[in-house]
Amino acid sequence: MIVKNWMRKNPDTISSELSAKEAMQVFETKKVPFLAVVDNGKFKGLLARRDLRETASWTISTQDIFEMQYFNEKLKVKDIMVRKPVSLSIDDSVETAIKKGGQFGRSFLPVMDGDKLVGTLSNRDFTQALSQLLGQEEGVHGVTIELNGDSNNTIKKILEDFFAADVKIMGLFTLKNPNTGIKRLVIRFNIKCLKKIISVLEEKGYNLLEKATHTTNKSLS
């Protein structure tokens, strides 16, 4: 998975010369946590709504009329933004993006093509991708099966059972149990009768951990 195939293109931007007060209005309109700062097509930095709000809160708490006047009239985006923020290249892997985000504590990363800003990648994008993997938008069914022994052979047998039951698989991936390291197979599928495939899996003796009916998750324990 390469960043350029998963990033959010044409990101919202803001000028470094905009006043802090005007910037707050832009954030309220856009409803975004971050804005890339771009002047004449050149990427300058990153502005976080949180930093802007903290600056405004501090100004108000001082109850100093001159501080308030400075915030409203003279303080600009370039005075608050993060210059040279941690960024990604369009050719970086998504795994690199996750590693950088965790290493530097960043939930939002600009994506660069050379010195040009071409997109952004954030935790919100990862959440939406996970939502797609889980079939949340499609309202599909799903199961989670613990894989013991030869996991590859077990997965093969499970898929054969699904195909034999004429179940259309919509999503398929494996995750490790964070406590034991044992792999778990997560399958999302479209079927009119969930009980049909559940019965098959139980008859085969698979360790069925969870079932998901549309967006409602239910434990089978």
C-alpha contacts under 8 A as a table, 3 or more apart, distances in Angstrom:
res1	aa1	res2	aa2	distance
1	M	5	N	7.35
1	M	6	W	7.80
1	M	93	S	5.70
1	M	94	V	5.65
1	M	95	E	7.77
2	I	5	N	5.67
2	I	6	W	6.92
2	I	90	I	7.31
2	I	91	D	6.04
2	I	92	D	5.90
2	I	93	S	4.38
2	I	94	V	5.61
3	V	6	W	5.28
3	V	7	M	5.68
3	V	88	L	7.96
3	V	89	S	7.48
3	V	90	I	5.37
3	V	91	D	6.18
3	V	92	D	5.64
3	V	93	S	5.52
3	V	94	V	5.37
3	V	97	A	7.64
3	V	111	V	7.96
3	V	121	L	7.83
4	K	7	M	5.51
4	K	90	I	4.65
4	K	91	D	6.45
4	K	92	D	7.95
6	W	121	L	7.69
7	M	111	V	7.62
7	M	119	G	5.89
7	M	120	T	5.54
7	M	121	L	5.06
7	M	125	D	7.74
8	R	11	P	6.60
8	R	119	G	5.32
8	R	120	T	5.25
8	R	121	L	6.17
8	R	125	D	7.78
9	K	118	V	6.25
9	K	119	G	4.42
9	K	120	T	6.77
10	N	118	V	6.54
10	N	119	G	5.88
11	P	35	L	7.97
11	P	36	A	7.46
11	P	118	V	7.59
11	P	119	G	5.63
11	P	120	T	6.47
12	D	35	L	6.09
12	D	36	A	6.70
13	T	35	L	5.39
13	T	36	A	4.72
13	T	37	V	5.55
13	T	38	V	6.11
14	I	18	L	7.48
14	I	23	A	7.71
14	I	35	L	6.41
14	I	36	A	6.25
14	I	37	V	4.91
14	I	38	V	6.01
14	I	39	D	7.98
15	S	18	L	5.55
15	S	37	V	5.58
15	S	38	V	5.55
15	S	39	D	5.62
15	S	77	V	7.28
16	S	37	V	5.92
16	S	38	V	6.91
16	S	39	D	6.72
16	S	44	K	7.61
16	S	76	K	6.80
16	S	77	V	4.81
16	S	78	K	4.65
17	E	76	K	5.84
17	E	77	V	6.11
17	E	78	K	6.49
18	L	22	E	6.28
18	L	23	A	6.39
18	L	76	K	5.59
18	L	77	V	5.71
19	S	22	E	5.16
19	S	23	A	6.11
19	S	71	F	7.99
19	S	72	N	7.17
19	S	73	E	6.75
19	S	74	K	6.64
19	S	75	L	5.78
19	S	76	K	4.12
19	S	77	V	5.96
20	A	23	A	4.93
20	A	24	M	6.28
20	A	52	L	7.23
20	A	71	F	6.45
20	A	72	N	6.68
20	A	75	L	5.65
20	A	76	K	4.98
20	A	77	V	5.69
21	K	24	M	5.27
21	K	25	Q	6.67
21	K	71	F	6.97
21	K	72	N	5.34
21	K	73	E	7.66
22	E	25	Q	5.12
22	E	26	V	6.43
23	A	26	V	5.00
23	A	27	F	6.32
23	A	77	V	7.03
24	M	27	F	5.12
24	M	28	E	6.24
24	M	49	R	7.58
24	M	52	L	7.18
24	M	53	R	7.89
25	Q	28	E	5.07
25	Q	29	T	6.26
26	V	29	T	5.10
26	V	30	K	6.03
27	F	30	K	5.15
27	F	31	K	5.62
27	F	32	V	6.18
27	F	33	P	7.55
27	F	49	R	6.76
28	E	31	K	5.41
28	E	32	V	7.93
32	V	35	L	7.32
32	V	49	R	7.74
33	P	48	A	6.03
33	P	49	R	5.29
33	P	50	R	7.32
34	F	46	L	7.04
34	F	47	L	5.71
34	F	48	A	4.51
34	F	49	R	5.86
34	F	108	F	7.35
35	L	46	L	6.00
35	L	47	L	5.28
35	L	48	A	6.53
35	L	49	R	7.94
36	A	43	F	7.36
36	A	44	K	7.80
36	A	45	G	6.17
36	A	46	L	4.71
36	A	47	L	6.31
36	A	110	P	7.43
37	V	43	F	6.06
37	V	44	K	5.36
37	V	45	G	5.05
37	V	46	L	5.46
37	V	47	L	6.73
37	V	81	M	7.78
38	V	41	G	5.89
38	V	42	K	5.31
38	V	43	F	4.50
38	V	44	K	5.47
38	V	45	G	7.31
39	D	42	K	5.23
39	D	43	F	6.62
39	D	44	K	6.92
41	G	116	K	7.56
42	K	115	D	7.57
42	K	116	K	6.51
42	K	117	L	7.55
43	F	115	D	7.35
43	F	116	K	6.51
43	F	117	L	6.02
44	K	83	R	6.47
44	K	84	K	7.24
45	G	81	M	6.14
45	G	82	V	5.43
45	G	83	R	4.53
45	G	84	K	5.75
45	G	85	P	6.28
46	L	81	M	5.40
46	L	82	V	5.14
46	L	83	R	6.70
46	L	85	P	6.64
47	L	51	D	7.45
47	L	52	L	7.68
47	L	77	V	7.33
47	L	80	I	7.05
47	L	81	M	4.53
47	L	82	V	6.26
48	A	51	D	5.33
48	A	52	L	6.46
48	A	81	M	7.31
49	R	52	L	5.07
49	R	53	R	6.12
50	R	53	R	5.14
50	R	54	E	6.11
51	D	54	E	5.09
51	D	55	T	6.19
51	D	80	I	7.34
52	L	55	T	5.19
52	L	56	A	6.26
52	L	80	I	7.12
53	R	56	A	4.97
53	R	57	S	5.99
54	E	57	S	4.99
54	E	58	W	6.09
55	T	58	W	5.21
55	T	59	T	6.22
56	A	59	T	5.08
56	A	60	I	6.25
56	A	71	F	7.37
57	S	60	I	5.16
57	S	61	S	6.09
58	W	61	S	5.07
58	W	62	T	6.43
59	T	62	T	5.47
59	T	63	Q	7.04
59	T	64	D	7.47
59	T	67	E	6.01
59	T	68	M	5.91
59	T	71	F	7.28
60	I	63	Q	5.43
60	I	64	D	7.56
60	I	68	M	6.77
62	T	67	E	7.60
63	Q	67	E	7.86
63	Q	68	M	7.65
64	D	67	E	5.27
64	D	68	M	6.33
65	I	68	M	5.09
65	I	69	Q	6.07
66	F	69	Q	4.97
66	F	70	Y	6.07
67	E	70	Y	5.02
67	E	71	F	6.23
68	M	71	F	5.10
68	M	72	N	6.17
69	Q	72	N	5.16
69	Q	73	E	5.88
69	Q	74	K	7.61
70	Y	73	E	5.34
70	Y	74	K	4.94
70	Y	75	L	5.91
71	F	74	K	5.96
71	F	75	L	4.91
72	N	75	L	6.84
75	L	79	D	6.55
76	K	79	D	5.40
76	K	80	I	7.05
77	V	80	I	5.40
77	V	81	M	5.88
78	K	81	M	5.41
82	V	85	P	6.01
86	V	100	K	7.95
86	V	104	F	7.76
86	V	109	L	6.63
86	V	110	P	7.63
87	S	109	L	5.35
87	S	110	P	5.07
87	S	111	V	5.89
87	S	112	M	7.00
88	L	92	D	6.49
88	L	97	A	6.84
88	L	109	L	6.62
88	L	110	P	6.19
88	L	111	V	4.65
88	L	112	M	5.99
89	S	92	D	5.27
89	S	111	V	5.47
89	S	112	M	4.93
89	S	113	D	6.04
89	S	114	G	7.59
90	I	111	V	6.02
90	I	112	M	6.05
90	I	113	D	5.90
92	D	96	T	6.26
92	D	97	A	7.21
93	S	96	T	5.14
93	S	97	A	6.55
94	V	97	A	4.86
94	V	98	I	6.28
95	E	98	I	5.17
95	E	99	K	6.21
96	T	99	K	5.02
96	T	100	K	6.04
97	A	100	K	5.19
97	A	101	G	6.05
97	A	109	L	7.94
97	A	121	L	7.98
98	I	101	G	5.13
98	I	102	G	6.22
99	K	102	G	5.25
99	K	103	Q	5.95
100	K	103	Q	5.00
100	K	104	F	5.97
100	K	105	G	7.90
100	K	106	R	7.58
101	G	104	F	5.56
101	G	105	G	5.47
101	G	106	R	4.53
101	G	107	S	6.00
101	G	108	F	7.55
101	G	109	L	7.50
102	G	105	G	5.04
102	G	106	R	6.57
103	Q	106	R	7.90
106	R	109	L	6.92
107	S	122	S	5.45
107	S	123	N	5.32
108	F	120	T	7.14
108	F	121	L	5.96
108	F	122	S	4.22
108	F	123	N	6.61
109	L	120	T	5.69
109	L	121	L	5.33
109	L	122	S	6.11
110	P	117	L	6.95
110	P	118	V	7.97
110	P	119	G	6.12
110	P	120	T	4.40
110	P	121	L	6.46
111	V	117	L	5.99
111	V	118	V	5.89
111	V	119	G	4.93
111	V	120	T	5.10
111	V	121	L	7.01
112	M	115	D	6.20
112	M	116	K	5.47
112	M	117	L	4.67
112	M	118	V	5.67
112	M	119	G	7.05
113	D	116	K	5.22
113	D	117	L	6.39
113	D	118	V	6.35
121	L	125	D	6.36
122	S	125	D	5.26
122	S	126	F	6.68
123	N	126	F	5.03
123	N	127	T	6.14
124	R	127	T	5.01
124	R	128	Q	6.22
125	D	128	Q	5.10
125	D	129	A	6.17
126	F	129	A	4.99
126	F	130	L	6.17
127	T	130	L	5.11
127	T	131	S	6.15
128	Q	131	S	4.90
128	Q	132	Q	6.32
129	A	132	Q	5.11
129	A	133	L	6.32
130	L	133	L	4.95
130	L	134	L	6.19
131	S	134	L	5.15
131	S	135	G	6.19
131	S	136	Q	5.43
131	S	137	E	7.18
132	Q	135	G	4.93
132	Q	136	Q	6.16
132	Q	137	E	6.66
133	L	136	Q	7.84
133	L	171	G	5.93
133	L	172	L	7.70
133	L	188	R	7.97
134	L	142	G	7.99
134	L	171	G	6.99
134	L	188	R	6.39
135	G	138	E	5.29
135	G	139	G	6.08
135	G	140	V	5.64
135	G	141	H	7.94
135	G	170	M	7.34
135	G	171	G	7.18
135	G	188	R	6.45
136	Q	139	G	5.25
136	Q	140	V	6.90
136	Q	214	H	6.96
136	Q	215	T	5.88
138	E	214	H	8.00
139	G	213	T	7.89
139	G	214	H	4.32
139	G	215	T	6.15
140	V	170	M	7.85
140	V	188	R	6.32
140	V	189	F	5.71
140	V	190	N	5.37
140	V	191	I	7.85
140	V	213	T	7.00
140	V	214	H	4.94
140	V	215	T	7.78
141	H	188	R	5.66
141	H	189	F	5.38
141	H	190	N	6.14
141	H	191	I	7.26
141	H	194	L	7.05
141	H	211	K	7.60
141	H	212	A	5.43
141	H	213	T	4.76
141	H	214	H	5.15
142	G	186	V	7.28
142	G	187	I	5.40
142	G	188	R	4.20
142	G	189	F	5.88
142	G	211	K	5.58
142	G	212	A	4.74
142	G	213	T	6.61
142	G	214	H	7.80
143	V	186	V	5.97
143	V	187	I	5.51
143	V	188	R	6.76
143	V	208	L	7.24
143	V	209	L	7.53
143	V	210	E	5.47
143	V	211	K	4.27
143	V	212	A	6.03
144	T	184	R	6.47
144	T	185	L	5.54
144	T	186	V	4.54
144	T	187	I	6.47
144	T	208	L	6.13
144	T	209	L	5.47
144	T	210	E	4.99
144	T	211	K	6.39
145	I	184	R	5.49
145	I	185	L	5.10
145	I	186	V	6.59
145	I	206	Y	6.87
145	I	207	N	5.63
145	I	208	L	4.61
145	I	209	L	5.55
145	I	210	E	7.22
146	E	182	I	7.34
146	E	183	K	6.28
146	E	184	R	4.42
146	E	185	L	6.32
146	E	206	Y	7.57
146	E	207	N	5.42
146	E	208	L	6.53
146	E	209	L	6.64
147	L	150	D	7.73
147	L	151	S	5.42
147	L	154	T	6.83
147	L	155	I	7.84
147	L	182	I	6.88
147	L	183	K	5.48
147	L	184	R	5.51
147	L	185	L	6.78
147	L	207	N	7.54
148	N	151	S	6.16
148	N	154	T	7.89
148	N	182	I	7.25
148	N	183	K	7.62
149	G	154	T	7.95
150	D	153	N	5.51
150	D	154	T	6.23
151	S	154	T	4.97
151	S	155	I	6.05
151	S	183	K	7.58
152	N	155	I	5.20
152	N	156	K	6.29
153	N	156	K	5.08
153	N	157	K	6.34
154	T	157	K	5.16
154	T	158	I	6.19
155	I	158	I	5.07
155	I	159	L	6.16
155	I	185	L	7.63
156	K	159	L	5.28
156	K	160	E	6.27
157	K	160	E	5.06
157	K	161	D	6.33
158	I	161	D	5.09
158	I	162	F	6.37
158	I	201	L	7.88
159	L	162	F	5.00
159	L	163	F	6.18
160	E	163	F	5.14
160	E	164	A	6.04
161	D	164	A	5.08
161	D	165	A	6.21
161	D	200	V	7.54
161	D	201	L	7.88
162	F	165	A	5.13
162	F	166	D	6.32
162	F	167	V	5.37
162	F	168	K	7.79
162	F	169	I	7.92
162	F	197	I	7.22
163	F	166	D	4.92
163	F	167	V	5.81
163	F	168	K	7.56
164	A	167	V	7.69
165	A	197	I	7.00
167	V	189	F	6.83
167	V	190	N	6.70
167	V	191	I	6.07
167	V	197	I	7.92
168	K	189	F	5.63
168	K	190	N	5.52
168	K	191	I	6.96
169	I	172	L	7.40
169	I	187	I	7.17
169	I	188	R	6.07
169	I	189	F	4.29
169	I	190	N	6.51
170	M	187	I	7.67
170	M	188	R	5.34
170	M	189	F	4.79
170	M	190	N	6.72
171	G	186	V	7.99
171	G	187	I	5.72
171	G	188	R	4.81
171	G	189	F	6.72
172	L	185	L	7.40
172	L	186	V	5.83
172	L	187	I	4.68
172	L	188	R	6.40
173	F	185	L	6.05
173	F	186	V	5.48
173	F	187	I	6.80
174	T	183	K	6.37
174	T	184	R	5.44
174	T	185	L	4.53
174	T	186	V	5.88
175	L	183	K	5.57
175	L	184	R	5.26
175	L	185	L	6.64
175	L	186	V	7.58
176	K	180	T	7.83
176	K	181	G	5.13
176	K	182	I	5.37
176	K	183	K	4.28
176	K	184	R	5.89
177	N	180	T	5.47
177	N	181	G	4.84
177	N	182	I	5.28
177	N	183	K	6.13
177	N	184	R	6.86
178	P	181	G	5.71
191	I	194	L	6.30
193	C	196	K	5.67
193	C	197	I	7.76
194	L	197	I	5.92
194	L	198	I	6.36
194	L	213	T	7.81
195	K	198	I	4.94
195	K	199	S	5.93
196	K	199	S	5.42
196	K	200	V	6.56
197	I	200	V	4.97
197	I	201	L	6.18
198	I	201	L	5.18
198	I	202	E	6.13
199	S	202	E	5.16
199	S	203	E	6.04
200	V	203	E	5.15
200	V	204	K	6.26
201	L	204	K	5.15
201	L	205	G	6.50
201	L	206	Y	5.83
201	L	208	L	7.54
202	E	205	G	5.10
202	E	206	Y	5.97
202	E	207	N	7.86
202	E	208	L	7.32
203	E	206	Y	7.84
208	L	211	K	7.85
208	L	220	L	7.08
209	L	219	S	6.64
209	L	220	L	5.80
209	L	221	S	6.72
210	E	217	N	7.45
210	E	218	K	6.17
210	E	219	S	4.74
210	E	220	L	5.25
210	E	221	S	7.77
211	K	217	N	6.30
211	K	218	K	5.61
211	K	219	S	6.39
211	K	220	L	6.74
212	A	215	T	6.77
212	A	216	T	5.80
212	A	217	N	4.39
212	A	218	K	5.91
213	T	216	T	5.37
213	T	217	N	6.37
213	T	218	K	7.70
214	H	217	N	7.92
